[in-house]
Amino acid sequence: MKIRLFISLIFVLMVAACHTRYLVRPATADDLQYSGKVEIRSTNSIPCFDSKAYIPRPEDLKLRPMRLVKVNIHFMQNPDSVENYAGSTAIQYAHDLVDAINHDLETNAAMNLPAGNETPVLPTGYRIELDPDHPNIFEHPDRDLYFYVHRGANANLYSKDVTRKYAVHADSVINIFLMPHHPDSIRSKSYMNGATGITLGYSIKVAGLYESGNPAYYFSGVTNHEIGHALGLSHAWQGDPCDDTPNHPNCWENTGVPPCDGPISNNLMDYNPFQKAITPCQLGIVHRNLSRISSVRRKLLVPNWCALDTSRNLTIADTVIWDHEQDVTGNITIQPSGYLDIRCRTGMAKGAMISILPGGILYMDGGYLHNSCGEEWQGIRILTDNKGNTGQIFTSDEGLLQDMMWKMD
């Protein structure tokens, strides 16, 4: 490491670009120009916490791979019945359910409400994935805990007994429990035995799948709805923090009679037969909760931002402001006309580098650069032309640049 660092520090490279020859060297502490005392923004500060800043933009989605939320799927089984999903049938059903949920996330729908709305339909930027590092599909024959009772004197929807007993890696994986309604409940004509669910922390209970006999995609909406709760979303019709999810009477269908005589919601976080639309504001909340280094929900992600991916290299040619936490997987080049203002945490992939051409500016306005995977990123290269023009770094504190292979000695 010391030999490689020494070679990197003394290596002088002359490169030709547009008939201009540049001297390329690692940035040193002498390159830092202090812009005055600027408070380092923690991950809980208002500028870095505002969910609006996390609404996925096309340029953000180019910087990082898809956010992958880890899930386990548990099949609760009645030992006294043969009507259980088991073996290869359970495995196939689990994969079909994951595929159906991801299809809904990929094909985000336009909002039905309010009537005549022009709410943008954005790529969601996240999917779910069966935990890639551990066993992820489970079967649990359990006479005492297999069933779900949605209502009545024996209702157990809020009980955590089954999740306490069977959830695996409960602090870093969403555990989804597929449970049948209790046979005694189903016999009651007043009991609703359709698809329903509840979120208890990072564990989800979903019922009604066994009884219907329908394919998994029939239940992607209710399961995805509960995953939305686990990722920090509220019921949309009840007055959530979003101004693009209007309040409404939460009608299941158009009955032709007020208040259910108009368009019916299709938002994921409402109760409706569709649950296919996720608004920009809702996506901002999800991505904030998955991006902030201090967020407990970040543990739910597959850490696929650690390795350098040069297909995601980024060129900054104009003014770009990063006012949200993020993870960048490619190299960054700041062109002569480029100005990159980093105001919150930005994670760089292992071995990634930032190159600043003459006239280009990197401004650390209260944010910081680091590696969030326990590794080192390459660091910053300063390019100087034959007229002495050079790239520039403005910062308020040297400590804002961390985990660099090229130390700023």
Secondary structure, 3 states (H helix, E strand, C coil): CHHHHHHHHHCCEEEEECCEEEEEEECCHHHEEECCCCCCCCCCCHHHHCHHHHCCCHHHHHHCCCEEEEEEEEEEECCCCCCCCCHHHHHHHHHHHHHHHHHHHHCCCCCCCCCCCCCCCCCCCEEEEECCCCCCEEEEECCCCCCECCCCCCCCCCCCHHHHHHCCCCCCCEEEEEECECHHHHCCCCCCCCCEEEEECCEEEEECHHHHCCCHHHHHHHHHHHHHHHCCCCCCCCCCCCCCCCCCCCCCCCCCCCCCCCCCCCECCCCCCCCCECCHHHHHHHHHHHHCCCCHHHHHECCCCCECCHHHCEEECCEEEECCCEEECCCEEECCCCEEEECCEEEECECCEEEECCCCEEEECCCEEECCCCCCECEEEEEECCCCCECEEEECCHHHECCECCCCC
